[in-house]
Every structure is written in structure tokens, then in C-alpha cells.
Amino acid sequence: MPETVYRAQQYRLRAGSPMPTQQTGRFVLHTFMAEMNDIDVIACTSTLPGSEDFRGQGGSMMSANFSRLNIKGGDVFNGKIVYAPEYIDEDVIV
């Protein structure tokens, strides 16, 4: 089975805790930039990332999750890799 890789982005708004205003029942949320992570969704791979591929070991991966497929003879996996975030202005996200 050939390996198939799908590339996507994940966004997360960075914000502090909601703060109450003087008006009863109203809150304001202070935001500061957003995180954008590249994500690879990988189907039918026979190779898994090594420790050296992760941020703490000099690589650029934040996390990786893989599951073995129940295929005869097989070391075949499906999984997802999340790369280190890039901090962007939240106005860029439309």
C-alpha cells in the first residue's frame, strides 16, 4: 500500500481569562496572537518518527499518534503528526 500524506493547518486563539467589566454580567476577553500548527495525516505508512524528530531532541514535531492497521503481515500504520506552532496575528485567520 502506498503512503498517503494529507497536509492541513490547525489554529488556536491565544487568550487570557475572561475579565468582568463594570456592567453586570459582561466580560471582556483579551487575546494575543494565534498559534498555527501544520498537521500531517498519514495513511498506510510503514515508518514511524523517531525521538530525534521531536522538539525536545532537535526536531520540529510537537506530537505524533499512530495506530497499527490490522493487515496480514503488517507493520502498516495510520497516524497524525503535529508540528511546532508558528505565532501569527489573529486577524490573518478569516
N, C-alpha and C positions, 0 to 999 in steps of 0.2 A: 504494500500500500504506500503510495507517495505521501510525503509530509505536506500538509497544507497549513499556511500561516495567514491569519487574518489580523490586520493592524487596526487598532481603534484608540481613542483617547477617552480618558475619564477626567472629570472636572470636580473640584471640591472648593466651595467658597470658604475662605478663612474668616472667622468672625469671633468676637468676644462674646461674653454672656449678655443676654438682654438686660438693659438697664431701665428701671422705671422712670417716667417723666413726671412732671408736676401734675399733669392731668391724670386723674384716677383711671386705672385700667389700661393705660397706654404704656408701651415700651419702645425703646429705640435699640437697634442692633448696629453696632459698629463693625464694619467689615474692613479687612486689609488684605488685598490681593486675593488671588485664587491659585490653586495648585492644578497643574495639568500633568497627568501621567500618561505615557504611552503604554498600551497594553497589547500583547501578542496572545491571541488564542490559537493554539496549535493542535491540529488534528492528525492523528496517526504518525507520531514520531517514535523513533527508536532510541533517541538520545535525550538525556536529561541534563539540565545545567549543573555545573559543579560549584563547589563552595567559593572558588575564586571569581565566579561571575556575579557575586552579591556585593553590595556596597561596603560592608564591613571588611571585605577581603580585597578591595580594589576594583571591583566591577561596578556595573550600573543598575543591577536588579534590586528591587525592593522586596519582592516576594515571588514565589512560584508554587503552583499547586498542580499536581499531575495525578491521574488515575490510570491504572493498568486496564487495558481492554481485554475482555475475555475472548481471545482469539487463539486458535490452536497454534502452538509453537511459540507463543508470543510474548516478546518484550516490546509491545506496542502500547503507546500511551497517548492520552488526550490531556491537555492542560492549558494553563494560563500563566503568563509572566507579566508582572507589573514592574515598570522601570522607575527610576528615581524621578521625583517631580521637578517640573520647571515652574517657577513662580511668575505668573502673568497678571496683568491688570484685569480686574473683573469685568470691565467694560468691553473687553475683547470677545467675551462669551456672549453670543447672541441667541 
